[in-house]
Amino acid sequence: MLLIALLTAGWDLPVAVADEGTPVVVNCGQPQVKPQHIILTCADNTWAIDNLVWRSWEPDGATGSGIEFKVTCVPNCAQGSSTYSPVTITLKGAAAPDFRYTTAIITNQNTGRSDTWPMQ
């Protein structure tokens, strides 16, 4: 009743601002928040990051570290060798309406090499 009385009296009430939403990363088709494991190549599982620890998880980006698992597909992926390396991961590109991170930047802590990968 008070609300109706205030509106009728001409009071301008503040409009609630919509929540920006919690950003998600799509991990092989599943939206997740702060996953412990991300598979970057869902079709063949030859590139993933495990044991993820997130330092930040915000709408403007997320940063974490973990262990990269990567298969060198030589002569082919089935016969290739696996490597494990410590990496940092930065997620970017979360925007309305779904607040889904669209890009991952993976940096090898041993070599400093960075790879940019689209998150789908």
mmCIF file of the C-alpha atoms, coordinates in Angstrom:
data_MODEL
# 
_entry.id   MODEL 
# 
loop_
_atom_site.group_PDB 
_atom_site.id 
_atom_site.type_symbol 
_atom_site.label_atom_id 
_atom_site.label_alt_id 
_atom_site.label_comp_id 
_atom_site.label_asym_id 
_atom_site.label_entity_id 
_atom_site.label_seq_id 
_atom_site.pdbx_PDB_ins_code 
_atom_site.Cartn_x 
_atom_site.Cartn_y 
_atom_site.Cartn_z 
_atom_site.occupancy 
_atom_site.B_iso_or_equiv 
_atom_site.pdbx_formal_charge 
_atom_site.auth_seq_id 
_atom_site.auth_comp_id 
_atom_site.auth_asym_id 
_atom_site.auth_atom_id 
_atom_site.pdbx_PDB_model_num 
ATOM 1   C CA . MET A 1 1   ? 0.000  0.000   0.000   1.00 0.00 ? 1   MET A CA 1 
ATOM 2   C CA . LEU A 1 2   ? 2.791  2.391   0.876   1.00 0.00 ? 2   LEU A CA 1 
ATOM 3   C CA . LEU A 1 3   ? 4.320  1.866   -2.577  1.00 0.00 ? 3   LEU A CA 1 
ATOM 4   C CA . ILE A 1 4   ? 1.019  2.686   -4.282  1.00 0.00 ? 4   ILE A CA 1 
ATOM 5   C CA . ALA A 1 5   ? 0.593  5.773   -2.099  1.00 0.00 ? 5   ALA A CA 1 
ATOM 6   C CA . LEU A 1 6   ? 4.116  6.994   -2.887  1.00 0.00 ? 6   LEU A CA 1 
ATOM 7   C CA . LEU A 1 7   ? 3.689  6.419   -6.620  1.00 0.00 ? 7   LEU A CA 1 
ATOM 8   C CA . THR A 1 8   ? 0.301  8.132   -6.582  1.00 0.00 ? 8   THR A CA 1 
ATOM 9   C CA . ALA A 1 9   ? 1.873  11.080  -4.757  1.00 0.00 ? 9   ALA A CA 1 
ATOM 10  C CA . GLY A 1 10  ? 4.413  11.427  -7.582  1.00 0.00 ? 10  GLY A CA 1 
ATOM 11  C CA . TRP A 1 11  ? 7.487  10.117  -5.757  1.00 0.00 ? 11  TRP A CA 1 
ATOM 12  C CA . ASP A 1 12  ? 10.209 8.800   -8.015  1.00 0.00 ? 12  ASP A CA 1 
ATOM 13  C CA . LEU A 1 13  ? 11.450 5.551   -6.529  1.00 0.00 ? 13  LEU A CA 1 
ATOM 14  C CA . PRO A 1 14  ? 14.851 4.156   -7.505  1.00 0.00 ? 14  PRO A CA 1 
ATOM 15  C CA . VAL A 1 15  ? 14.767 1.423   -10.109 1.00 0.00 ? 15  VAL A CA 1 
ATOM 16  C CA . ALA A 1 16  ? 16.606 -1.752  -9.142  1.00 0.00 ? 16  ALA A CA 1 
ATOM 17  C CA . VAL A 1 17  ? 19.663 -2.407  -11.272 1.00 0.00 ? 17  VAL A CA 1 
ATOM 18  C CA . ALA A 1 18  ? 19.721 -5.871  -12.813 1.00 0.00 ? 18  ALA A CA 1 
ATOM 19  C CA . ASP A 1 19  ? 22.391 -8.198  -11.486 1.00 0.00 ? 19  ASP A CA 1 
ATOM 20  C CA . GLU A 1 20  ? 25.228 -8.487  -13.973 1.00 0.00 ? 20  GLU A CA 1 
ATOM 21  C CA . GLY A 1 21  ? 25.210 -12.236 -13.433 1.00 0.00 ? 21  GLY A CA 1 
ATOM 22  C CA . THR A 1 22  ? 27.952 -14.593 -12.486 1.00 0.00 ? 22  THR A CA 1 
ATOM 23  C CA . PRO A 1 23  ? 30.271 -15.248 -15.426 1.00 0.00 ? 23  PRO A CA 1 
ATOM 24  C CA . VAL A 1 24  ? 30.568 -18.817 -16.695 1.00 0.00 ? 24  VAL A CA 1 
ATOM 25  C CA . VAL A 1 25  ? 32.995 -20.739 -18.843 1.00 0.00 ? 25  VAL A CA 1 
ATOM 26  C CA . VAL A 1 26  ? 31.530 -23.311 -21.211 1.00 0.00 ? 26  VAL A CA 1 
ATOM 27  C CA . ASN A 1 27  ? 33.406 -26.560 -20.604 1.00 0.00 ? 27  ASN A CA 1 
ATOM 28  C CA . CYS A 1 28  ? 32.496 -29.016 -23.397 1.00 0.00 ? 28  CYS A CA 1 
ATOM 29  C CA . GLY A 1 29  ? 28.968 -27.650 -23.609 1.00 0.00 ? 29  GLY A CA 1 
ATOM 30  C CA . GLN A 1 30  ? 28.417 -27.252 -19.857 1.00 0.00 ? 30  GLN A CA 1 
ATOM 31  C CA . PRO A 1 31  ? 28.418 -23.739 -18.332 1.00 0.00 ? 31  PRO A CA 1 
ATOM 32  C CA . GLN A 1 32  ? 30.509 -23.800 -15.156 1.00 0.00 ? 32  GLN A CA 1 
ATOM 33  C CA . VAL A 1 33  ? 31.720 -21.398 -12.485 1.00 0.00 ? 33  VAL A CA 1 
ATOM 34  C CA . LYS A 1 34  ? 35.321 -21.849 -11.302 1.00 0.00 ? 34  LYS A CA 1 
ATOM 35  C CA . PRO A 1 35  ? 35.766 -25.378 -12.659 1.00 0.00 ? 35  PRO A CA 1 
ATOM 36  C CA . GLN A 1 36  ? 38.654 -27.487 -11.379 1.00 0.00 ? 36  GLN A CA 1 
ATOM 37  C CA . HIS A 1 37  ? 39.159 -28.920 -14.874 1.00 0.00 ? 37  HIS A CA 1 
ATOM 38  C CA . ILE A 1 38  ? 38.708 -27.425 -18.358 1.00 0.00 ? 38  ILE A CA 1 
ATOM 39  C CA . ILE A 1 39  ? 38.906 -29.447 -21.570 1.00 0.00 ? 39  ILE A CA 1 
ATOM 40  C CA . LEU A 1 40  ? 39.952 -27.164 -24.421 1.00 0.00 ? 40  LEU A CA 1 
ATOM 41  C CA . THR A 1 41  ? 39.632 -29.727 -27.244 1.00 0.00 ? 41  THR A CA 1 
ATOM 42  C CA . CYS A 1 42  ? 36.376 -31.509 -26.478 1.00 0.00 ? 42  CYS A CA 1 
ATOM 43  C CA . ALA A 1 43  ? 36.337 -33.614 -29.649 1.00 0.00 ? 43  ALA A CA 1 
ATOM 44  C CA . ASP A 1 44  ? 39.489 -35.587 -28.820 1.00 0.00 ? 44  ASP A CA 1 
ATOM 45  C CA . ASN A 1 45  ? 40.494 -34.493 -25.283 1.00 0.00 ? 45  ASN A CA 1 
ATOM 46  C CA . THR A 1 46  ? 44.081 -33.773 -26.343 1.00 0.00 ? 46  THR A CA 1 
ATOM 47  C CA . TRP A 1 47  ? 44.337 -30.459 -24.475 1.00 0.00 ? 47  TRP A CA 1 
ATOM 48  C CA . ALA A 1 48  ? 43.063 -29.770 -20.980 1.00 0.00 ? 48  ALA A CA 1 
ATOM 49  C CA . ILE A 1 49  ? 43.924 -27.941 -17.771 1.00 0.00 ? 49  ILE A CA 1 
ATOM 50  C CA . ASP A 1 50  ? 43.512 -29.754 -14.475 1.00 0.00 ? 50  ASP A CA 1 
ATOM 51  C CA . ASN A 1 51  ? 43.889 -28.867 -10.783 1.00 0.00 ? 51  ASN A CA 1 
ATOM 52  C CA . LEU A 1 52  ? 42.721 -25.314 -11.463 1.00 0.00 ? 52  LEU A CA 1 
ATOM 53  C CA . VAL A 1 53  ? 42.935 -22.804 -8.635  1.00 0.00 ? 53  VAL A CA 1 
ATOM 54  C CA . TRP A 1 54  ? 41.220 -19.493 -9.413  1.00 0.00 ? 54  TRP A CA 1 
ATOM 55  C CA . ARG A 1 55  ? 42.707 -16.236 -8.067  1.00 0.00 ? 55  ARG A CA 1 
ATOM 56  C CA . SER A 1 56  ? 39.880 -14.122 -9.490  1.00 0.00 ? 56  SER A CA 1 
ATOM 57  C CA . TRP A 1 57  ? 36.496 -14.677 -11.145 1.00 0.00 ? 57  TRP A CA 1 
ATOM 58  C CA . GLU A 1 58  ? 34.898 -11.391 -12.154 1.00 0.00 ? 58  GLU A CA 1 
ATOM 59  C CA . PRO A 1 59  ? 32.728 -10.131 -15.050 1.00 0.00 ? 59  PRO A CA 1 
ATOM 60  C CA . ASP A 1 60  ? 35.770 -8.445  -16.631 1.00 0.00 ? 60  ASP A CA 1 
ATOM 61  C CA . GLY A 1 61  ? 37.919 -11.598 -16.483 1.00 0.00 ? 61  GLY A CA 1 
ATOM 62  C CA . ALA A 1 62  ? 39.129 -14.585 -14.513 1.00 0.00 ? 62  ALA A CA 1 
ATOM 63  C CA . THR A 1 63  ? 42.659 -15.709 -13.685 1.00 0.00 ? 63  THR A CA 1 
ATOM 64  C CA . GLY A 1 64  ? 43.861 -19.024 -12.365 1.00 0.00 ? 64  GLY A CA 1 
ATOM 65  C CA . SER A 1 65  ? 46.606 -21.598 -12.536 1.00 0.00 ? 65  SER A CA 1 
ATOM 66  C CA . GLY A 1 66  ? 46.754 -25.328 -13.070 1.00 0.00 ? 66  GLY A CA 1 
ATOM 67  C CA . ILE A 1 67  ? 48.471 -28.185 -14.869 1.00 0.00 ? 67  ILE A CA 1 
ATOM 68  C CA . GLU A 1 68  ? 48.172 -28.357 -18.639 1.00 0.00 ? 68  GLU A CA 1 
ATOM 69  C CA . PHE A 1 69  ? 47.787 -31.770 -20.281 1.00 0.00 ? 69  PHE A CA 1 
ATOM 70  C CA . LYS A 1 70  ? 48.621 -31.685 -23.972 1.00 0.00 ? 70  LYS A CA 1 
ATOM 71  C CA . VAL A 1 71  ? 49.062 -34.457 -26.526 1.00 0.00 ? 71  VAL A CA 1 
ATOM 72  C CA . THR A 1 72  ? 51.588 -33.848 -29.280 1.00 0.00 ? 72  THR A CA 1 
ATOM 73  C CA . CYS A 1 73  ? 49.810 -35.464 -32.219 1.00 0.00 ? 73  CYS A CA 1 
ATOM 74  C CA . VAL A 1 74  ? 52.907 -36.818 -33.986 1.00 0.00 ? 74  VAL A CA 1 
ATOM 75  C CA . PRO A 1 75  ? 52.627 -39.027 -35.972 1.00 0.00 ? 75  PRO A CA 1 
ATOM 76  C CA . ASN A 1 76  ? 48.953 -38.816 -34.915 1.00 0.00 ? 76  ASN A CA 1 
ATOM 77  C CA . CYS A 1 77  ? 47.007 -38.086 -31.729 1.00 0.00 ? 77  CYS A CA 1 
ATOM 78  C CA . ALA A 1 78  ? 46.528 -41.762 -30.868 1.00 0.00 ? 78  ALA A CA 1 
ATOM 79  C CA . GLN A 1 79  ? 50.296 -42.382 -30.979 1.00 0.00 ? 79  GLN A CA 1 
ATOM 80  C CA . GLY A 1 80  ? 51.458 -38.967 -29.799 1.00 0.00 ? 80  GLY A CA 1 
ATOM 81  C CA . SER A 1 81  ? 53.176 -38.231 -26.510 1.00 0.00 ? 81  SER A CA 1 
ATOM 82  C CA . SER A 1 82  ? 51.659 -36.372 -23.566 1.00 0.00 ? 82  SER A CA 1 
ATOM 83  C CA . THR A 1 83  ? 53.197 -33.408 -21.776 1.00 0.00 ? 83  THR A CA 1 
ATOM 84  C CA . TYR A 1 84  ? 52.283 -31.838 -18.447 1.00 0.00 ? 84  TYR A CA 1 
ATOM 85  C CA . SER A 1 85  ? 53.192 -28.222 -17.665 1.00 0.00 ? 85  SER A CA 1 
ATOM 86  C CA . PRO A 1 86  ? 52.258 -25.598 -15.077 1.00 0.00 ? 86  PRO A CA 1 
ATOM 87  C CA . VAL A 1 87  ? 50.181 -22.845 -16.697 1.00 0.00 ? 87  VAL A CA 1 
ATOM 88  C CA . THR A 1 88  ? 48.235 -19.724 -15.917 1.00 0.00 ? 88  THR A CA 1 
ATOM 89  C CA . ILE A 1 89  ? 44.874 -19.205 -17.587 1.00 0.00 ? 89  ILE A CA 1 
ATOM 90  C CA . THR A 1 90  ? 43.075 -15.931 -18.198 1.00 0.00 ? 90  THR A CA 1 
ATOM 91  C CA . LEU A 1 91  ? 39.445 -15.924 -19.313 1.00 0.00 ? 91  LEU A CA 1 
ATOM 92  C CA . LYS A 1 92  ? 37.951 -12.863 -21.039 1.00 0.00 ? 92  LYS A CA 1 
ATOM 93  C CA . GLY A 1 93  ? 34.947 -11.656 -22.976 1.00 0.00 ? 93  GLY A CA 1 
ATOM 94  C CA . ALA A 1 94  ? 32.012 -12.201 -20.599 1.00 0.00 ? 94  ALA A CA 1 
ATOM 95  C CA . ALA A 1 95  ? 29.118 -9.957  -21.626 1.00 0.00 ? 95  ALA A CA 1 
ATOM 96  C CA . ALA A 1 96  ? 25.348 -9.776  -21.320 1.00 0.00 ? 96  ALA A CA 1 
ATOM 97  C CA . PRO A 1 97  ? 23.073 -11.566 -21.756 1.00 0.00 ? 97  PRO A CA 1 
ATOM 98  C CA . ASP A 1 98  ? 24.786 -14.879 -20.905 1.00 0.00 ? 98  ASP A CA 1 
ATOM 99  C CA . PHE A 1 99  ? 28.017 -13.619 -19.249 1.00 0.00 ? 99  PHE A CA 1 
ATOM 100 C CA . ARG A 1 100 ? 30.014 -16.400 -20.896 1.00 0.00 ? 100 ARG A CA 1 
ATOM 101 C CA . TYR A 1 101 ? 33.774 -16.069 -21.181 1.00 0.00 ? 101 TYR A CA 1 
ATOM 102 C CA . THR A 1 102 ? 34.636 -16.317 -24.883 1.00 0.00 ? 102 THR A CA 1 
ATOM 103 C CA . THR A 1 103 ? 38.446 -16.402 -24.885 1.00 0.00 ? 103 THR A CA 1 
ATOM 104 C CA . ALA A 1 104 ? 41.100 -18.270 -22.904 1.00 0.00 ? 104 ALA A CA 1 
ATOM 105 C CA . ILE A 1 105 ? 44.750 -17.252 -22.818 1.00 0.00 ? 105 ILE A CA 1 
ATOM 106 C CA . ILE A 1 106 ? 46.937 -20.093 -21.559 1.00 0.00 ? 106 ILE A CA 1 
ATOM 107 C CA . THR A 1 107 ? 50.527 -19.238 -20.614 1.00 0.00 ? 107 THR A CA 1 
ATOM 108 C CA . ASN A 1 108 ? 53.108 -21.937 -19.964 1.00 0.00 ? 108 ASN A CA 1 
ATOM 109 C CA . GLN A 1 109 ? 54.925 -20.991 -16.755 1.00 0.00 ? 109 GLN A CA 1 
ATOM 110 C CA . ASN A 1 110 ? 58.103 -22.827 -17.845 1.00 0.00 ? 110 ASN A CA 1 
ATOM 111 C CA . THR A 1 111 ? 58.502 -21.296 -21.302 1.00 0.00 ? 111 THR A CA 1 
ATOM 112 C CA . GLY A 1 112 ? 56.383 -18.127 -21.177 1.00 0.00 ? 112 GLY A CA 1 
ATOM 113 C CA . ARG A 1 113 ? 54.627 -19.156 -24.408 1.00 0.00 ? 113 ARG A CA 1 
ATOM 114 C CA . SER A 1 114 ? 50.957 -18.123 -24.623 1.00 0.00 ? 114 SER A CA 1 
ATOM 115 C CA . ASP A 1 115 ? 48.159 -19.688 -26.644 1.00 0.00 ? 115 ASP A CA 1 
ATOM 116 C CA . THR A 1 116 ? 44.808 -17.985 -27.212 1.00 0.00 ? 116 THR A CA 1 
ATOM 117 C CA . TRP A 1 117 ? 41.809 -20.272 -27.543 1.00 0.00 ? 117 TRP A CA 1 
ATOM 118 C CA . PRO A 1 118 ? 38.113 -19.565 -28.246 1.00 0.00 ? 118 PRO A CA 1 
ATOM 119 C CA . MET A 1 119 ? 35.810 -20.901 -25.531 1.00 0.00 ? 119 MET A CA 1 
ATOM 120 C CA . GLN A 1 120 ? 32.573 -22.256 -26.972 1.00 0.00 ? 120 GLN A CA 1 
# 
